[in-house]
Amino acid sequence: MISLEQVSYRYEGHEALSQIDLKVAAGETVALLGNNGSGKSTLLRILAGLYDPKGTYRLDGEIITKKSVNAAFRRRVGILFQNPESMIFNPTVFDEIAFSLREFGIDDVQERVHRIAETFEIVPLLPKSPLQLSGGEKQKVMLAAILVYDPDLLLLDEPTAAMDPRTSGWLIDHLLDLDTTILIATHDLPLAYEISRRAVVLNEAHRKIYDGDMDTLMGDIDLLTEANLIHKHRHRHRQLAHSHYHTHFQPQQKENPPCV
């Protein structure tokens, strides 16, 4: 579905992404891992048609350029930004979710909005202003505003950053049930491990340094350290102080979490 060939991008003369080759099959879920500033968000914005990179970007075989980023493309690709407030501009939650349906000329707006609001357990929020909501609620609303028009490609940028543990757990369950192609950018190894069997890792030089099995990645201490996805520091177990590598994996999320 997605093919990138030698894709690079620069912000005002500063390199943000360097020579990325990537292929993603339809229906696949891929975790895009890397430290802050590694280029994860830039890559998602390229896939969403927001940035025009060097190199070649194909979606289902069609080369994507500025001219091809039209209403039909927008309906196929949905992106959720890390900061939900950057996406909010409607007076109520209902209007926020309904906006894309109206823009794309999709019928049965009322039915679609209420159906996804029930799925997302946000029906009581529909008459409220999105600006009155918590960070996790805003993320839920903006994700609903994307999924309500059934995009073929879903791009998620640090989606759990504003969520509490319960809402993060809900998101993982919901993503596992989706029948769509998903790329999720995060430096949260536990989240990536839960939702994807494949990881793509970017380093601080904005290059791809790994593309493969998630379990293999979790056992590669050197690679995880190079990507700044794990760190080592001293801490105490009762009276004993020692140090080892940490991923900040939350044990309650999985019975047998990966250990490094």
Number of C-alpha atoms within 10 A of each C-alpha: 16 17 19 19 15 15 20 24 23 15 9 7 7 8 13 21 28 19 16 19 17 15 12 16 13 15 14 16 25 24 27 27 27 28 20 15 15 23 27 26 23 22 23 23 17 17 26 20 20 13 16 18 20 15 15 17 24 16 16 12 10 12 12 19 15 11 7 13 13 11 10 10 16 17 18 15 19 23 22 22 20 19 16 21 14 9 14 17 14 15 13 18 30 24 20 23 27 23 18 19 22 13 10 13 10 12 10 10 19 11 10 17 24 18 14 18 23 12 11 17 12 17 16 10 17 18 12 14 17 26 17 12 14 12 19 19 21 22 27 22 27 22 22 23 25 23 19 20 21 16 18 18 26 24 25 22 21 20 23 22 15 18 19 12 14 9 16 18 16 13 21 16 13 13 14 13 9 13 13 17 20 24 23 26 25 26 23 20 21 18 22 22 20 17 19 20 16 20 25 21 27 26 25 17 15 24 19 23 15 16 18 13 13 19 13 11 19 17 13 11 15 11 17 22 14 16 23 18 21 20 14 11 9 9 11 9 7 6 6 7 9 10 10 10 14 13 18 11 16 12 11 10 15 12 8 8 14 15 10 13
